[in-house]
């Protein structure tokens, strides 16, 4: 392999990782700024099975809690999240069970 090919692959790799880190930190900042407390009116799942919940007329993507927590969210449950926190509190509609994300 020529020297120019190695350098071009290296540059492409570095740009890819910079872009990935930028997108990760951007999504982290967006989710940390979420603040809501209400009943899940509607729930949609993306192609990657990430839930988007409708609370008080606005959709929120629930990306950081583990997959087990995400699967427990149902329409009618109460979901609470404070600003600048990654912790979610889920209160099940039928049982009143309180589940915290980790």
PLY file of the C-alpha trace (Angstrom):
ply
format ascii 1.0
element vertex 102
property float x
property float y
property float z
element edge 101
property int vertex1
property int vertex2
end_header
0.00 0.00 0.00
1.25 3.43 -0.84
2.02 6.11 1.71
-0.76 8.35 0.31
-3.38 5.61 0.77
-2.38 5.05 4.38
-2.55 8.77 5.12
-5.94 9.13 3.42
-7.37 6.15 5.41
-5.99 7.63 8.61
-7.55 11.05 7.87
-10.91 9.47 7.03
-10.78 7.43 10.26
-9.96 10.47 12.37
-12.78 12.50 10.77
-15.20 9.63 11.39
-14.33 9.44 15.09
-14.50 13.21 15.51
-17.97 13.20 13.94
-19.10 10.29 16.12
-17.90 12.00 19.30
-19.57 15.26 18.27
-22.92 13.50 17.68
-22.67 11.58 20.95
-21.98 14.67 23.06
-24.65 16.64 21.23
-27.30 13.99 21.94
-26.08 13.73 25.53
-26.50 17.48 26.01
-29.95 17.46 24.41
-31.18 14.64 26.64
-29.69 16.19 29.79
-31.66 19.37 29.05
-34.96 17.46 28.96
-37.24 18.12 31.90
-40.69 16.63 32.10
-43.18 15.19 34.54
-46.33 13.71 33.14
-48.29 10.84 31.71
-47.02 9.05 28.61
-49.73 9.91 26.10
-48.18 8.06 23.18
-45.09 5.97 22.56
-43.28 5.32 19.28
-40.23 3.18 18.65
-37.53 4.02 16.14
-35.96 1.42 13.87
-33.33 0.90 16.59
-36.09 0.30 19.20
-35.43 3.60 20.97
-38.68 4.89 22.47
-39.99 8.38 21.82
-42.64 9.34 24.33
-45.28 12.06 24.04
-45.64 13.88 27.36
-47.60 17.12 27.74
-47.81 17.49 23.95
-44.07 17.13 23.25
-42.02 14.12 22.09
-38.90 13.11 24.00
-36.40 10.43 22.96
-35.48 8.14 25.84
-32.03 6.97 24.78
-29.74 6.65 27.80
-31.50 4.31 30.24
-30.83 0.64 29.65
-32.97 -1.39 27.25
-34.79 -3.19 30.06
-36.04 0.15 31.41
-37.05 1.32 27.94
-39.18 -1.78 27.36
-41.15 -1.17 30.57
-42.51 2.19 29.42
-46.16 1.93 28.39
-48.88 4.37 27.43
-50.58 5.72 30.56
-47.51 5.37 32.79
-46.04 8.46 34.45
-42.48 9.41 33.52
-40.38 11.98 35.35
-36.99 13.44 34.44
-35.20 16.43 35.95
-32.99 18.80 33.98
-29.22 18.08 34.01
-29.82 14.51 35.13
-29.85 11.16 33.36
-32.12 9.52 35.92
-35.67 8.67 34.96
-38.49 7.72 37.30
-41.26 5.54 35.87
-44.51 5.01 37.75
-46.57 2.16 36.33
-50.22 3.03 35.73
-51.82 -0.22 36.83
-49.65 -1.28 39.77
-48.19 1.99 41.02
-44.76 0.35 40.93
-41.92 2.88 40.88
-38.95 2.04 38.66
-35.75 4.10 38.51
-33.36 4.05 35.57
-29.68 3.49 36.13
0 1
1 2
2 3
3 4
4 5
5 6
6 7
7 8
8 9
9 10
10 11
11 12
12 13
13 14
14 15
15 16
16 17
17 18
18 19
19 20
20 21
21 22
22 23
23 24
24 25
25 26
26 27
27 28
28 29
29 30
30 31
31 32
32 33
33 34
34 35
35 36
36 37
37 38
38 39
39 40
40 41
41 42
42 43
43 44
44 45
45 46
46 47
47 48
48 49
49 50
50 51
51 52
52 53
53 54
54 55
55 56
56 57
57 58
58 59
59 60
60 61
61 62
62 63
63 64
64 65
65 66
66 67
67 68
68 69
69 70
70 71
71 72
72 73
73 74
74 75
75 76
76 77
77 78
78 79
79 80
80 81
81 82
82 83
83 84
84 85
85 86
86 87
87 88
88 89
89 90
90 91
91 92
92 93
93 94
94 95
95 96
96 97
97 98
98 99
99 100
100 101
